Amino acid sequence: MQIEQAIRDLTTAIDNLSAALKSANGLPVASAPAVQHDEPVAPMPPAPRLEPAPVDQPVTEADLRAAAQKLLQAKRLPDILRINKDFGIRRITECPPDRYAALLDALNAALADASGS
């Protein structure tokens, strides 16, 4: 019952503040209709538990292979060859691990282009 009273008090305070702001700005202040607060209020369900945000997983060679495979299935071998050339590699496996994320971004961009998105 304390929560309901607190909500009523807060609602009244907001209404009073709104009226005061309108009055201070020279706006007409309409009287708010009387609100009946005697009706029972159902208890609120417990708030859902929030799971921690997933931590970014490092890009793996398997991720690169999967993206390249999708490009091959889309018949975009020239894109793969161009990306490999841009990265100075002949095969995905030759890419240094510190450049995996950039290579995956390039492969995904080519895949998005192949999909028309």
C-alpha positions in Angstrom: 0.0 0.0 0.0 3.0 2.3 0.6 4.0 2.1 -3.1 0.5 3.1 -4.2 0.6 6.1 -1.9 4.1 7.1 -3.2 2.9 6.8 -6.8 -0.1 9.1 -6.0 2.1 11.6 -4.2 4.5 11.6 -7.1 1.7 12.0 -9.6 0.4 15.0 -7.6 3.8 16.5 -7.4 4.3 16.2 -11.2 0.9 17.8 -11.8 1.8 20.7 -9.5 5.1 21.1 -11.2 3.6 21.1 -14.6 1.0 23.7 -13.6 3.7 25.9 -12.1 5.8 25.7 -15.2 2.9 26.6 -17.4 1.9 29.5 -15.1 5.5 30.8 -15.1 5.6 30.7 -18.9 2.3 32.5 -19.2 0.5 29.5 -20.6 -3.1 28.8 -19.6 -3.3 26.3 -16.8 -6.1 23.8 -17.1 -7.3 22.2 -14.0 -6.6 18.5 -14.0 -9.6 16.2 -13.5 -9.9 14.6 -10.1 -8.3 11.2 -10.1 -9.8 8.5 -8.0 -7.1 6.6 -6.2 -9.2 4.3 -4.1 -9.3 1.4 -6.5 -7.1 -1.6 -5.7 -3.9 -1.9 -7.7 -2.5 -5.3 -8.7 1.0 -5.9 -7.4 3.7 -5.4 -10.0 5.5 -8.5 -11.2 9.2 -8.8 -10.3 11.5 -7.0 -12.7 13.1 -9.4 -15.2 16.7 -10.3 -14.5 19.1 -8.7 -16.9 21.8 -10.9 -18.3 25.2 -9.3 -18.6 26.0 -8.1 -22.1 28.0 -10.6 -24.1 31.7 -9.8 -24.2 33.0 -9.4 -27.8 34.5 -12.7 -28.8 37.8 -12.5 -30.7 37.6 -13.3 -34.4 38.9 -16.8 -35.1 40.3 -18.4 -38.2 37.1 -20.5 -38.3 35.1 -17.2 -38.5 37.2 -16.1 -41.5 36.8 -19.5 -43.2 33.0 -19.4 -42.7 32.7 -15.9 -44.2 34.9 -16.9 -47.1 32.8 -20.0 -47.7 29.7 -17.9 -47.9 31.3 -15.7 -50.5 32.3 -18.8 -52.5 28.7 -20.1 -52.3 27.6 -16.7 -53.7 30.1 -17.2 -56.5 32.2 -14.2 -55.4 35.7 -15.7 -55.8 37.0 -12.5 -57.4 36.0 -10.7 -54.2 38.0 -13.1 -52.1 41.0 -12.8 -54.4 40.8 -9.0 -54.3 40.5 -9.0 -50.5 43.4 -11.4 -50.1 45.5 -9.2 -52.4 44.5 -6.1 -50.3 45.7 -7.9 -47.2 48.9 -9.1 -48.8 48.0 -12.8 -48.4 47.3 -15.7 -50.7 45.1 -17.7 -48.3 43.0 -16.8 -45.3 45.3 -18.9 -43.2 48.2 -16.6 -43.9 46.5 -13.6 -42.3 48.1 -12.5 -39.0 45.7 -12.9 -36.0 45.9 -9.2 -35.2 44.3 -8.5 -38.6 41.5 -11.1 -38.3 38.8 -8.5 -37.4 39.7 -6.3 -40.3 39.7 -9.2 -42.7 36.4 -10.5 -41.4 34.9 -7.0 -41.9 36.1 -6.9 -45.5 34.7 -10.4 -46.2 31.4 -9.5 -44.6 31.2 -6.2 -46.6 31.8 -8.2 -49.8 29.1 -10.7 -48.7 26.6 -7.8 -48.0 27.4 -6.4 -51.5 26.8 -9.9 -53.0 23.4 -10.1 -51.1 22.4 -6.7 -52.5 22.1 -5.1 -49.0 
